[in-house]
Amino acid sequence: MTTHRTATPPRPGGDDGGAHVVGAATARCPMASHVFEMAMEPVDMHVAQARRTTATVLRQWSLPETPAEDAQLVVSELVSNAIIHGSGDVRLQLRHDDHELRIRVTDDSTAPARRRHASAASLGGRGLHLVACLSLRWGVADGGRTTYAVIPTLTEAPPCRRTTQSSTGPTC
């Protein structure tokens, strides 16, 4: 088993902005498993940094374009929620194996993420709805500290991306 770790890519001006990256790609036969982790202070600018970093990592892992774009949006929504509603540093983990990408965002708050129903006039409240539409499944773990989503990377499309939708499936 081989593990590769990478350091945080430098930001313009040499400041890492409070984000720390530890990436690892672990090879095992016959399927390769990839893990990437990033910790950041709860600052708004880290949402865009997490999205860009996710795009870079998924490109390096050769994920197809559609699940990679879905993952970037999910990361953006989950990191935003952790910064706005959570407490303490925010930790992002991406794990790809077995044709799935698992995204985990953790903070120190024990208040679990909850899906809201936003009115047409509301400026917010749609993030977890988007996460649900782009994911095979999503939920909360670790006593409310972690919100996760699972995105298919090869064969099965999320419910809202299927060409035929079951009568019990979500409408997005």
Disulfide bonds with the S-S distance in Angstrom:
Cys133-Cys172 2.01
Cys160-Cys172 2.11
